[in-house]
């Protein structure tokens, strides 16, 4: 304990300087991790299914944007060779305003045909943190994403009003850090009623009898699975060739689109992260080296009293590692505390800005230790080259 107290007394400002540099690195790294997780989650979702939408621009949004996809089209899709499952879906913006329409982070209502298993290979069911998933026969119930629940103050048993109709929240999803965090998932029958309530043109068409439309035709899209051994891109192109009046998303193309849509922000954040590593690293190295040079007189006296270069080097390196580890740990704790506080504030609107993963925190500590050891080794080599008298004179 005495050694720790002495290090804190002698190197307090050094530890504080290292902590600030490491905290900046960790904070920017946590923002980068958040973006990476969003891209990975979205990529995994879109590569798990073939998304088919009705041609045209309806109230649909997200991966199944488009007009109406009638029941006849669903039957035609199911008959295409290689298709192993078709689930009708209705996807609607919760608030169909111009500012939110078709954005990646908007709140969406997703209606699922619960009589058919979800064919998404990576997400056959979305993970539920609290409550349960939807079941066949459910009506006027909803499962909500983690961000949606946080921003609206919902939990299992809460009441949710959608298009002037009350729903009971029966489940809250685990946080996925991607699109489902903002979903409100309901049975497709309920979503169809909401679609009619939101879309004035659709109500007019149904009321006028201008088109033969029944409930089974009210779908914005479908999730389509493929058989074992089939290439999903090939199956998707086969659907596009054989089924008329549908928009088919090629999984690999949609994956590239997702990545390209976030490429600029990812590159910008990556550049800032590299800059933070460079600036923070140089600051850390300079701080450790300066701390060693400040004790040059002390080292000169010890060498005059018979201390060997190895003994001095071991002492300096040990203290430098202890100081660097202390500063790094304080910096990591500071970044996590500040980031967690910001995320708690941002959670009111369903946002999360930081993701403090184990690899980031561990990597930051290892990075600071290695850089501190390198700086201490460099400074020590400079010191031991001086004669005891020269070291004492410079220290004075």
Secondary structure, DSSP 4 states (H G I P E B T S, - for coil): -HHHHHHHHHSHHHHHHHHHHHHHHHHHHHHHHHHHHHHHHHHHHHTTSEEEEESS--S--GGG-SB---HHHHHHHHTSTTEEEEEEEEEEESS--TTTTT-TTS-EEEEE-TTS----SS-SSPPEEEE----TT--SEEEE-HHHHHHHT--TT-EEEETTEEEEEEEEEPP-SSGGGGEEEEEHHHHHHHHHHH-HHHHHHHHHTSS---GGG--SEEEEEE-TT--HHHHHHHHHHHSSSEEEE-HHHHHHHHHHHTHHHHHHHHHHHHHHHHHHHHHHHHHHHHHHHTTHHHHHHHHHTT--HHHHHHHHHHHHHHHHHHHHHHHHHHHHHHHHHHHHHHGGGT-------HHHHHHHHHHHHHHHHHHHHHHHHHHHTS-HHHHHHHH-
